């Protein structure tokens, strides 16, 4: 009975690991954005949340180009925690 349970756990864990590998393969590599780049953005898929701080922070955007390929870029953005008073 114990050996049957061990085999079941090994089978389930191998499926979980295979799913994790497939998810990693789908994620595009993060590219560093430079203001001299011309981006081909057809559709924005995801924007990272900008933290509520008063400083420049890293942010990411995942988008699809006009050829249907996904890209993820990292850029610098000003945090949303600065006040004008």
C-alpha positions in Angstrom: 0.0 0.0 0.0 2.8 2.4 0.9 4.6 1.7 -2.4 1.4 2.4 -4.3 1.1 5.8 -2.6 4.7 6.6 -3.3 4.2 5.9 -7.0 1.1 8.1 -7.0 2.9 11.0 -5.4 5.9 10.6 -7.9 3.4 10.7 -10.8 1.6 13.8 -9.6 4.8 15.7 -8.8 6.2 14.9 -12.3 3.1 16.4 -13.9 3.5 19.5 -11.7 7.1 19.9 -12.7 6.3 19.4 -16.4 3.7 22.2 -16.2 6.2 24.5 -14.5 8.7 23.9 -17.3 6.1 24.6 -20.0 5.1 27.8 -18.2 8.7 29.0 -18.1 9.2 28.2 -21.8 6.2 30.4 -22.7 7.4 33.4 -20.8 9.5 35.7 -23.0 12.9 36.9 -21.9 12.9 40.3 -20.2 14.6 43.0 -22.4 16.0 46.2 -21.1 14.2 49.2 -22.6 16.2 52.1 -24.0 14.5 55.4 -25.1 16.2 55.0 -28.5 14.2 51.8 -29.3 11.1 51.9 -31.5 8.6 49.4 -30.0 6.1 47.6 -32.2 3.2 47.3 -29.7 -0.1 45.9 -31.1 -1.6 44.9 -27.7 -0.5 45.4 -24.1 -0.8 42.2 -22.1 0.4 43.2 -18.7 1.8 46.2 -16.8 3.5 45.9 -13.5 2.1 47.8 -10.5 4.0 51.0 -9.7 4.7 51.1 -6.0 3.6 54.1 -3.8 7.1 55.5 -3.2 8.7 58.8 -4.2 11.6 57.5 -6.2 12.4 55.9 -9.6 11.6 52.2 -9.6 11.8 49.3 -12.1 8.6 48.4 -14.0 7.8 45.8 -16.6 5.4 45.7 -19.6 4.5 42.5 -21.5 3.1 43.2 -25.0 2.3 41.6 -28.3 3.8 43.0 -31.5 2.0 43.1 -34.9 3.5 39.7 -35.8 1.8 38.1 -32.7 5.1 37.6 -30.8 5.2 38.5 -27.1 7.8 40.7 -25.5 8.5 41.8 -22.0 10.5 44.9 -21.4 11.8 46.4 -18.2 12.0 50.2 -17.8 12.3 52.8 -15.1 9.3 54.7 -13.8 8.6 57.3 -11.1 6.8 55.9 -8.1 3.3 57.2 -7.4 4.0 58.3 -3.9 5.3 61.8 -4.5 3.1 64.8 -3.4 3.2 68.3 -4.8 2.7 69.9 -1.4 
